[in-house]
């Protein structure tokens, strides 16, 4: 008996005639597209946050520039009033001729020259303040326009990710328990086979590698999160998405890594799969839309997808793109005892029902 589709979810294709292989292929396609939509949304959201912070700094700078401009105009006004009253515009020659004390007149001439220099400096400061205020105002207007464009793009990408998640939800909720079990079994079987093939082809070492001190901390943190649910966009401590888990694991070890799997792939040091050591990050799919943390012995820990929990899987459970290393210069620990895994660490499916929609924004 098939489970009913979630209210308001898009209609899913009728899976009744589909084989487990066909269903698995369709689910993997949808999950990959969901990953792409999620990565795009998160990258835009982060860029928008950075732009808003920059715009706030621009606003603060513009306010200070306007204060400086007002002070400069006030100083210029005082100079103009003094000149009008004849305080600083008497001819030096005339002042010397009229003076009863020549030395006193010369001293006064020095004071007047300094006043003239002060006038020039005041005008220069006023001109600079006007230029700075004008430039900051232009930057602030352009930054606001860019922020509005990014905000509109973020809303559209958020909607695209939500619609893709609804597609996954609709398909999974239409499957019977028997169909889900068959798909799960086939997925596990394919993952194990892909891992064996990777080792046989020399793409993955069968030897146990040793992590760095920080890599060991990242591994232990990730293992401690096993069983916590995948939640779209979550960064812990009670739930995670895939890159949220890897980022937090390495943050717990004192090393910052980028937020999304695409950025982790683009910005961290690449490492051959045959040189993997515990703590390295394994990135999946051509678009780098999924990431896991390598445990050793051909296993990874990851937050697979909506509806699933943080779990342990074969390294090749998804199509491997490559691997990156957050601490390429870290020395290996002299002794390493891998953390004990919970008995149910490998239980649970990558094809669970979606429990959490993309967050409102």
C-alpha positions as CSV (number, residue, x, y, z in Angstrom):
1,X,0.0,0.0,0.0
2,X,1.6,3.3,-1.1
3,X,1.9,6.2,1.3
4,X,-0.1,9.3,0.4
5,X,1.6,12.3,-1.0
6,X,2.1,15.3,1.3
7,X,-0.7,17.9,1.1
8,X,0.2,20.6,-1.3
9,X,3.2,18.7,-2.7
10,X,3.5,18.4,-6.5
11,X,2.2,15.2,-8.0
12,X,4.9,12.6,-8.3
13,X,5.2,10.2,-11.2
14,X,3.5,6.9,-10.5
15,X,6.2,4.6,-9.3
16,X,4.1,1.4,-9.4
17,X,5.6,0.1,-12.6
18,X,9.1,1.4,-11.8
19,X,11.9,-1.1,-10.9
20,X,14.1,-0.4,-7.8
21,X,16.9,0.7,-10.2
22,X,14.6,3.2,-12.0
23,X,13.3,4.6,-8.7
24,X,16.9,4.9,-7.3
25,X,18.0,6.7,-10.5
26,X,15.1,9.1,-10.2
27,X,15.7,9.8,-6.6
28,X,19.4,10.4,-7.1
29,X,18.6,12.8,-9.9
30,X,16.2,14.7,-7.7
31,X,18.6,14.8,-4.8
32,X,21.4,16.0,-7.0
33,X,19.3,18.8,-8.4
34,X,18.2,19.7,-4.8
35,X,21.8,19.8,-3.8
36,X,22.6,22.2,-6.7
37,X,19.7,24.4,-5.8
38,X,20.7,24.4,-2.2
39,X,24.3,25.3,-2.9
40,X,23.3,28.2,-5.2
41,X,20.8,29.5,-2.7
42,X,23.3,29.4,0.2
43,X,26.1,31.0,-1.8
44,X,23.8,33.9,-2.7
45,X,22.5,34.2,0.9
46,X,26.1,34.5,2.1
47,X,27.0,37.0,-0.5
48,X,23.9,39.0,0.4
49,X,24.9,39.0,4.1
50,X,28.4,40.2,3.1
51,X,27.0,43.0,1.0
52,X,24.7,44.1,3.8
53,X,27.6,44.2,6.2
54,X,29.6,46.2,3.7
55,X,26.7,48.5,3.1
56,X,26.4,49.1,6.8
57,X,30.1,50.1,6.9
58,X,29.6,52.4,3.9
59,X,26.7,54.0,5.7
60,X,28.8,54.6,8.8
61,X,31.6,56.0,6.7
62,X,29.2,58.3,4.8
63,X,27.7,59.6,8.1
64,X,31.2,60.4,9.4
65,X,32.1,62.1,6.0
66,X,29.0,64.2,6.2
67,X,29.9,65.3,9.8
68,X,33.4,66.2,8.6
69,X,32.0,68.1,5.6
70,X,29.7,70.1,7.9
71,X,32.6,70.9,10.2
72,X,34.7,72.0,7.2
73,X,31.9,74.2,5.9
74,X,31.6,75.7,9.4
75,X,35.3,76.5,9.5
76,X,35.2,78.0,6.0
77,X,32.2,80.1,7.1
78,X,34.2,81.4,10.1
79,X,37.1,82.3,7.8
80,X,34.8,84.2,5.5
81,X,33.3,86.2,8.3
82,X,36.8,87.1,9.6
83,X,37.9,88.2,6.2
84,X,34.8,90.3,5.8
85,X,35.5,92.0,9.1
86,X,39.1,92.8,8.0
87,X,40.7,90.6,10.7
88,X,43.2,88.8,8.4
89,X,43.3,90.8,5.2
90,X,45.4,93.9,6.1
91,X,48.4,94.4,3.8
92,X,51.6,93.2,5.4
93,X,53.5,96.3,4.0
94,X,50.9,98.7,5.3
95,X,50.9,97.0,8.7
96,X,54.7,97.4,8.9
97,X,54.5,101.1,8.0
98,X,51.8,101.9,10.5
99,X,53.4,100.0,13.3
100,X,55.2,101.9,16.1
101,X,57.3,98.8,16.8
102,X,59.0,97.2,13.8
103,X,59.9,94.0,15.6
104,X,56.3,93.7,16.8
105,X,55.1,94.2,13.3
106,X,57.4,91.4,12.0
107,X,56.2,89.1,14.7
108,X,52.6,89.8,13.7
109,X,53.5,89.2,10.1
110,X,54.6,85.6,11.1
111,X,51.3,85.1,12.8
112,X,49.4,86.3,9.7
113,X,51.4,84.0,7.5
114,X,50.4,81.1,9.7
115,X,46.8,82.2,9.5
116,X,47.1,82.2,5.7
117,X,48.4,78.6,5.8
118,X,45.5,77.7,8.1
119,X,43.1,79.2,5.5
120,X,44.6,77.1,2.8
121,X,44.5,73.9,4.9
122,X,40.9,74.6,5.8
123,X,39.9,74.9,2.2
124,X,41.8,71.8,1.3
125,X,40.1,69.8,4.1
126,X,36.8,71.1,2.9
127,X,37.5,70.1,-0.7
128,X,38.6,66.6,0.4
129,X,35.6,66.2,2.7
130,X,33.3,67.1,-0.2
131,X,35.0,64.6,-2.5
132,X,34.9,61.8,0.1
133,X,31.2,62.4,0.9
134,X,30.3,62.5,-2.7
135,X,32.2,59.3,-3.5
136,X,30.7,57.4,-0.5
137,X,27.3,58.6,-1.5
138,X,27.8,57.1,-5.0
139,X,29.1,53.9,-3.5
140,X,26.2,53.6,-1.1
141,X,23.6,54.1,-3.9
142,X,25.4,51.4,-6.0
143,X,25.7,49.1,-3.1
144,X,22.0,49.4,-2.3
145,X,21.1,48.6,-5.9
146,X,23.3,45.5,-5.8
147,X,21.7,44.4,-2.5
148,X,18.3,44.7,-3.9
149,X,19.3,42.6,-7.0
150,X,20.8,40.0,-4.7
151,X,17.8,39.9,-2.4
152,X,15.5,39.3,-5.4
153,X,17.9,36.5,-6.7
154,X,17.9,34.9,-3.3
155,X,14.1,34.8,-3.1
156,X,14.0,33.2,-6.5
157,X,16.6,30.6,-5.6
158,X,14.9,29.9,-2.3
159,X,11.7,29.1,-4.2
160,X,13.5,26.9,-6.7
161,X,15.1,24.9,-3.8
162,X,11.7,24.6,-2.1
163,X,10.1,23.3,-5.3
164,X,12.9,20.8,-5.8
165,X,12.5,19.6,-2.2
166,X,8.8,19.2,-2.7
167,X,9.5,17.0,-5.8
168,X,11.7,14.7,-3.6
169,X,9.0,14.6,-0.9
170,X,6.3,13.8,-3.4
171,X,8.2,10.9,-4.9
172,X,9.4,9.4,-1.7
173,X,6.0,9.7,0.0
174,X,4.4,7.8,-2.9
175,X,6.6,4.7,-2.3
176,X,5.4,1.7,-0.3
177,X,7.6,0.4,2.5
178,X,8.6,-2.5,0.3
179,X,9.6,-0.2,-2.5
180,X,11.7,1.9,-0.1
181,X,13.4,-1.2,1.3
182,X,14.2,-2.4,-2.2
183,X,15.6,1.0,-3.2
184,X,17.6,1.3,0.1
185,X,19.1,-2.2,-0.4
186,X,20.1,-1.5,-4.0
187,X,21.7,1.8,-3.0
188,X,23.7,0.1,-0.3
189,X,24.8,-2.7,-2.6
190,X,25.9,-0.2,-5.3
191,X,27.8,1.8,-2.7
192,X,29.7,-1.2,-1.5
193,X,30.5,-2.3,-5.0
194,X,31.7,1.1,-6.0
195,X,34.0,1.3,-3.0
196,X,35.5,-2.1,-3.9
197,X,36.0,-1.1,-7.5
198,X,37.7,2.2,-6.3
199,X,40.2,0.2,-4.2
200,X,40.7,-2.4,-7.0
201,X,41.4,0.4,-9.5
202,X,44.0,2.0,-7.3
203,X,41.9,5.1,-6.7
204,X,41.6,4.4,-3.0
205,X,44.2,3.0,-0.7
206,X,43.2,-0.1,1.3
207,X,45.8,0.8,4.0
208,X,44.7,2.6,7.2
209,X,46.0,6.2,7.2
210,X,46.8,8.4,10.2
211,X,45.1,11.8,10.7
212,X,46.6,15.0,12.0
213,X,45.8,16.2,15.5
214,X,43.1,18.5,14.1
215,X,41.9,15.9,11.7
216,X,41.4,13.5,14.6
217,X,39.3,16.1,16.4
218,X,37.2,16.7,13.4
219,X,36.6,13.0,13.0
220,X,35.6,12.6,16.6
221,X,33.2,15.5,16.4
222,X,31.6,14.2,13.3
223,X,31.1,10.7,14.8
224,X,29.5,12.3,17.9
225,X,26.8,13.8,15.5
226,X,25.7,10.4,14.1
227,X,22.0,10.1,14.4
228,X,21.2,13.8,14.3
229,X,18.8,14.7,11.5
230,X,19.6,16.3,8.2
231,X,17.9,19.8,8.0
232,X,18.2,22.0,5.0
233,X,20.7,24.8,5.7
234,X,21.5,23.7,9.3
235,X,24.9,24.1,11.0
236,X,24.2,22.3,14.3
237,X,24.2,21.7,17.1
238,X,21.0,19.6,16.8
239,X,20.9,19.1,13.0
240,X,23.0,19.6,10.0
241,X,23.2,19.7,6.2
242,X,26.2,18.1,4.5
243,X,28.5,21.0,4.4
244,X,27.2,22.4,7.7
245,X,28.5,19.1,9.3
246,X,32.0,19.3,7.7
247,X,32.4,23.0,8.5
248,X,31.4,22.5,12.1
249,X,33.6,19.4,12.5
250,X,36.7,21.3,11.4
251,X,35.7,24.4,13.4
252,X,35.7,22.2,16.5
253,X,39.3,21.3,15.6
254,X,40.2,25.0,15.3
255,X,40.3,25.2,11.5
256,X,37.9,27.3,9.5
257,X,36.6,25.9,6.2
258,X,34.1,27.5,3.7
259,X,30.4,27.0,4.3
260,X,29.3,25.2,1.1
261,X,30.5,22.0,-0.5
262,X,31.2,23.9,-3.7
263,X,33.4,26.4,-1.9
264,X,35.1,23.7,0.1
265,X,36.0,22.0,-3.2
266,X,37.1,25.2,-4.9
267,X,39.1,26.7,-2.0
268,X,40.7,23.8,-0.1
269,X,43.8,21.9,-1.1
270,X,43.1,18.9,-3.4
271,X,44.4,15.5,-2.4
272,X,44.4,12.2,-4.4
273,X,41.9,9.7,-3.2
274,X,44.7,7.1,-2.8
275,X,46.2,9.5,-0.2
276,X,43.1,10.0,1.9
277,X,43.5,10.3,5.6
278,X,40.9,10.6,8.3
279,X,39.5,14.1,8.4
280,X,39.8,14.8,4.7
281,X,36.7,15.9,2.9
282,X,35.3,13.8,0.1
283,X,33.3,15.8,-2.5
284,X,30.6,14.3,-4.7
285,X,28.9,14.9,-8.1
286,X,30.2,16.9,-11.0
287,X,28.8,20.1,-9.5
288,X,30.4,19.5,-6.0
289,X,26.9,19.5,-4.4
290,X,27.6,17.0,-1.6
291,X,30.5,16.5,0.9
292,X,31.4,14.0,3.6
293,X,34.2,13.6,6.1
294,X,36.5,10.6,5.6
295,X,36.8,8.2,8.6
296,X,39.3,5.8,7.1
297,X,38.9,2.2,6.0
298,X,36.8,3.3,3.0
299,X,34.1,4.9,5.1
300,X,32.7,8.5,5.4
301,X,30.4,10.2,7.9
302,X,27.9,12.6,6.4
303,X,24.5,14.2,6.5
304,X,23.1,12.6,3.4
305,X,19.9,14.4,2.4
306,X,16.5,15.5,3.7
307,X,14.7,12.9,5.8
308,X,17.9,11.1,6.7
309,X,20.2,11.4,9.7
310,X,24.0,11.8,10.0
311,X,25.4,8.4,9.3
312,X,28.4,6.3,8.1
313,X,28.5,5.2,4.5
314,X,30.9,3.7,2.0
315,X,33.1,6.4,0.5
316,X,31.7,5.7,-3.0
317,X,28.0,5.7,-2.0
318,X,27.7,8.7,-4.3
319,X,29.7,9.6,-7.4
320,X,33.0,10.8,-6.1
321,X,34.4,14.1,-7.6
322,X,37.5,14.2,-5.5
323,X,38.9,15.1,-2.1
324,X,40.2,18.1,-0.3
325,X,42.3,18.6,2.9
326,X,41.7,21.5,5.3
327,X,45.1,21.1,7.0
328,X,47.6,20.1,4.3
329,X,50.6,21.1,6.5
330,X,49.5,19.3,9.7
331,X,51.8,16.5,10.9
332,X,50.2,13.1,11.6
333,X,49.6,12.0,15.1
334,X,52.1,9.5,16.5
335,X,49.4,7.2,17.6
336,X,45.8,6.9,16.5
337,X,42.8,4.9,17.8
338,X,39.8,5.4,15.5
339,X,36.6,6.4,17.4
340,X,34.1,3.6,18.2
341,X,31.1,3.9,15.9
342,X,27.6,3.4,17.3
343,X,26.0,0.1,16.4
344,X,23.4,1.9,14.2
345,X,26.0,4.2,12.6
346,X,25.3,2.7,9.1
347,X,21.6,2.3,9.5
348,X,19.1,4.6,7.9
349,X,18.5,5.4,4.3
350,X,19.7,8.1,2.0
351,X,16.1,8.1,0.6
352,X,14.1,9.1,3.7
353,X,11.0,11.3,3.7
354,X,11.8,15.0,3.8
355,X,11.0,16.3,7.3
356,X,12.1,19.9,6.9
357,X,11.5,22.4,4.1
358,X,14.0,25.2,3.2
359,X,13.9,27.9,5.9
360,X,11.7,31.0,5.3
361,X,13.7,34.1,4.3
